[in-house]
């Protein structure tokens, strides 16, 4: 029955998105974001007569049907993420804007759970500086809340207005309070008092050389790597002792700009962990990504005696995965104190 209701939710949300896209003349992702906002508000937003009254009436009927399906939070999220995947295919979204898989959100939450437990913290001010669809952030928050009684104050940045609207609407439907900021993550931030950051970083060159000038990780010639600048900018904006969890290319320390990144790390942060994500998550070795855990100097922070390194096992190998969780717990207890 649950599977059937999730399928119904997906189908009807897809139908609503197709209707709204046609009526407003937008992309699928923009229409999906608007639908999710409407569902959260329990109303249909109309501006200058769009969508037309016939579409409004059809959408209201669909929303009523969706409410009656009574999905759990996990089922609801799964139904919405399938819609996002379909809509990104239809819109032919670029690689850097594709949705982060749930498994990566789960892994990030396991790491953070052990750190917060070791520090004895129950409240965390969190930011995702490149939030995209919002799936990574929402999965992370859901998993962390399931694992422990944490109060999470969440904020998000993105320079893509459509994706930011989607992540905000997605969080509202999931009953997550999210402060969303439409801006370039490399430019100055308006938010302060941040304990922690998580980010699945876009990979490539940053086009605005003038903005890159003030960063230690900028390239000496030509465009700088956006993911290097975003790491530096994010860590600069954290409170003393703040933690940054970054999803990066596995080859991040082996590129022509790696020296600048490494030199900045040595002077400004503690590198606490570098873990390759399970290989089954990626189509090729070139696409392989890793989790890098950094900690800002100050507060109670110190360099880990042993940087946690290796490859995270696939969850389909429960014995190996449990072993990894034990290793994670030992590392957190030894290196993060309240």
Secondary structure, DSSP 8 states (H G I E B T S, - for coil): -HHHHHHHHHHHHHHHHHHHHHHHT--HHHHHHHHHHHHHHTS---BTTBS-HHHHHHHHHHHHHHHHT---HHHHHHHHHHHHHHHHHHHT--GGGS---HHHHHHHHHHHHHHHHHHT--EEEEEETT-TTSHHHHHHHHHHHHHS--EEEEEEEES-HHHHHHHHHHHHHTT--EEEEES-TTS--S---EEEEEEE---SEES-HHHHTT-TTS-SSS-EEHHHHHHHHHHHTEEEEEEEEEEEETTGGGSTTHHHHHHHHHHHEEEEEEEE--GGGSSSSTT-EEEEEEEESSTT----SS-EEEE---TTSHHHHHHHHHHHHHHHHHH---
